[in-house]
Amino acid sequence: MTFVTMAYIVILNPLILNTPDVDGNTLAGTAVAASTALTAGVMTILFGLVTRLPFAFAAGLGINAFLAFSVVGTVTWPEAMALVMINGVIIVLLAATGLRKMIFDAVPVQLKLAITVGIGLFIAFIGFVNAGFVTATNNPSPPVDLGIGGSVASLPTLLFVITLLLGGVLMALRVKGAILIALVGGTVLGAIVNAIWPFGLNFGLTGAIVGLPDLSLVGQVDFGFDLAKVSGVALVMFVFTLLFSNFFDAMGTMTGLAKEADLADAKGDFPRIKSALIVEGLGAIAGGGTSSSSATVFVESGAGIGEGARTGLATVVTGAMFLIAMFFTPLTSLVPGAVAAAALVLVGALMLSQIKNIDLSDFRVLLPVFLTATVMPMTYSIANGIGAGFVSWIVVNAFSGRAKTIHPLLWVVGVGFVVFFARGPIEALFGVA
Ligand SMILES: Nc1nc2[nH]cnc2c(=O)[nH]1
């Protein structure tokens, strides 16, 4: 069950990661698809065997969006993937030394969950923009508009809307693999419409449908950063953001899923948490090493949990299916971007559902949760949202008589974020920008 809800990532990941890097190079689509399936398969099986928890792994849409929209504007793809690996090594070290668990405990459960909610809104917003459903007006006001001049007036955007509604109906009917079926349905519809009124879709398959996977991207990482082209400060900032996104998304998602599986206690702790956190870091290393971007816990694992999955057996089965999917990756190149964008919105909606686990009756909780979730899409940055949530949580609680409830580590992270938000002026002050 979890596999069918997650299989779309093998199609979507190459479409997100096809942005040109600073040198104008892109990652080959079928190779990214094969790497994505391989990494998801191996990491999911490893996680299932080690932790016996019903959570599956694949390339997270939040992090790959950050790589595609922010990081590769400054560095090459092999360098970006090296940064993902460095992020993974830090996560493993934090987890192995117990520091990650300490941070896990220091962060209020509401903020952990809000991060997953915010990433959901962010992913959905990316989908809306990629499909041309939300467009920039290039005017000060309104800054954005719907479609073209307020109308859905292009075939790709219409295809997006239809695929979104199709997926929505299938999900409402609890059809297994709703997102995957919507992607196939949207692609078939796109092919038919394109045959009648060509709108630029290319359905030319160059090779066989089933074939040996193209694993040429495995090991294509470059740690030799050219410091003449990219400042050390920028690299540190990238790793910092990757770390915050990866770390806190996984934290929120695991907490929410453990709750759904009735495996968590009141504080959100669940069994074998330390090994879960270590394997999660290994997922980042594996994802970077195969150029498929960090493999992390998928919120869609909730689908399997909803159907009764409670143990690692379900996880191992999901992983094995990804390894089989690796042999079908040539098919993934057929899906149009507007169709894939609909999947982003559907996944965004799923991630938003974590909000049901947050009690929003206290404004001290409501404001930071709201800021975490809204700042991410509005500034196109996961890190900004996390930072807004942390800083506002600390300030509002500290000045409303609850300073004692704030964990010392939270203060440290909060100060880190203040520096992060002021990095422009700080860099200018030290002459590094
Ligand atoms: N938690 C989580 N689930 C996902 N499902 C698809 N992408 C993601 C992601 O980035 N994070």
PDBQT file of the ligand as one rigid body, heavy atoms in Angstrom, charges set to zero:
ROOT
HETATM    1  N1  LIG A 501       7.797  14.256   5.166  1.00  0.00    +0.000 N 
HETATM    2  C1  LIG A 501       7.901  14.342   3.865  1.00  0.00    +0.000 A 
HETATM    3  N2  LIG A 501       7.111  13.591   3.100  1.00  0.00    +0.000 NA
HETATM    4  C2  LIG A 501       7.246  13.732   1.777  1.00  0.00    +0.000 A 
HETATM    5  N3  LIG A 501       6.583  13.135   0.790  1.00  0.00    +0.000 N 
HETATM    6  C3  LIG A 501       7.074  13.624  -0.371  1.00  0.00    +0.000 A 
HETATM    7  N4  LIG A 501       8.043  14.503  -0.139  1.00  0.00    +0.000 NA
HETATM    8  C4  LIG A 501       8.159  14.600   1.193  1.00  0.00    +0.000 A 
HETATM    9  C5  LIG A 501       9.005  15.386   2.033  1.00  0.00    +0.000 A 
HETATM   10  O1  LIG A 501       9.848  16.181   1.613  1.00  0.00    +0.000 OA
HETATM   11  N5  LIG A 501       8.827  15.204   3.357  1.00  0.00    +0.000 N 
ENDROOT
TORSDOF 0
